[in-house]
Amino acid sequence: MHPSTNRKAYASETLGCAVGTTGAYNPTSRAGAPNLTYERREIVNAILYVLRSGCPWRLLPHDLPAWGTVYWYFRRFRREGVWDLVLYALRRQVRQQLGRDQEPSAVVIDSQSIKTGAVRGPENGYDAGKKGVGSHLAPPG
């Protein structure tokens, strides 16, 4: 069972580390905002459910917060950069657990040159007005 509700936990739910991280970068409620009905953990769990399962927002299970509320928080977190901050904090935490410096000390850049023309190869079209130049148009002999 989920600790804060009377429902079974979904496979996409957090174990507390990601929610704790989002709490540190949680956008504050605005003055005069309505009372919060859902715990922030439930909002994050619902967002993770959609991202993990690939279901449309409107098809969230009924035991999670309302889809409109969840989608509103997702957009707000994205707009205010919360997801980038969470990713940054989780990366630092994982690197520390692996015994590494929290910040990477080197970067590897791999580049490859490729042709990026809009039309290449056999997709080239036929141009009836194009004048041919070259030996293939010369008369035999």
N, C-alpha and C positions, 0 to 999 in steps of 0.2 A: 504494500500500500504506500501511497505517496504520503510523506510526513505531514504536509499542511492541508491535505484534503482527504476525503474518503474515497479515493479512486486508485486504481492500479497505475503504476508508473509506466510511461511509454519508453520504448528503447531509445528514443531521441533525447530524453531528458538529461539534464546536467547532474553531475554529482556534487555540485556545490562550488567547484573551483571557478567555472566560467561565470556563474551567477555572482559569486563574490567579487570577481573582477569587474563585472558590469556594474555592480553596486558602487564601486569606487568612481566610475565615470558616468553615473546615472544622471541624466538630465533632471534638474530640479523641477518640482511642480511650480507652476506660476501662481502668483497671488490671485485669489478668487477662484481657483480651479475647483471643480466639484470633488467631492470625497472620492478617494480611490476605492473601488470595489474589489479589485483583484490584487493579489500580492505580485510584486515585480517578478518573483521566481516563476509564477504561473504564466505571466506574459512571455518571458524568455523561453520557457518550455514550449509554449504554443508556437512561437516563431521557429524554434528549432524543429518542431514537428513538421511544419510546412516545408522547411528547407531540406530536411532529411527525407521526407516521404514524397515530396514533389506534388502534393495535392494542392488544388486551388484554395485560396484563402477562404472562400465561402463554404468549403467542405470540411472545415475544422470539426473535429468531434465535439459533441455538445457538452462534454464534461470539461472542456478547456474554455477559456474566456471567449467572449463573442468575437467573431472574425473581424469586425470593423474596428474594435478596440485593439486587437493584436496587430492588424495591418497599420493602424495609425501609429502605434509605438514603433513598429519596424521602420516606417518611413521617417519618423522623428529621429530615431537612433542613427539612421543612415545620414540624414541631413546634418546632424550635429556631430558626426564623426565618431560616434560611440563605438561602432564596429571596428574601426581602425585602431582605436585605443585599446579595445579588448584584445585584438589580435596581437598588438605590440606587447601588451602585458603578458599574455599567455606564452608568446615566443620567448620572452625573457625568463619566465618561470620554468619553462621546459629546458632552456639552455642551462639554467642554474642547477636544475635537478640532474642534468647530465655531467655536471662538474665543469662546465665551460663558463667563460665570461658571458655576462648577460648581453653584451653587445658584440656582434660579429666583428672580427678584426681584419677580415679579408673578403674580397668579392671576386667571383669568377664570372667573367663575361664571355659568352660563346657567341660568335657571330658567323653568319654564313651569307655569302652573296647569292642572291637568286634574281632571276628576271621577274620583274613585276609589271610588265606591260599588260594592258587591258585585254588584248587579244593576241594569242600566241599559237604557233603550230598550225594544225589543220583547221582551226577555227577561223582562219583568215578568210574573208569573203572574196567573191569574184567582182572585179571592177571592169565593166565592159568598156569604159572610156580610157582605161590605162593603156598607154603606148608601150609596147614591148621593145626592149632594147637588149641586144645580145645575140649570141651565135645561134640560139634555138630558132630565131626567125630568119636566118640567112638561107637563101636558096641552096639546095643540095648541089654539090659539084665542084 
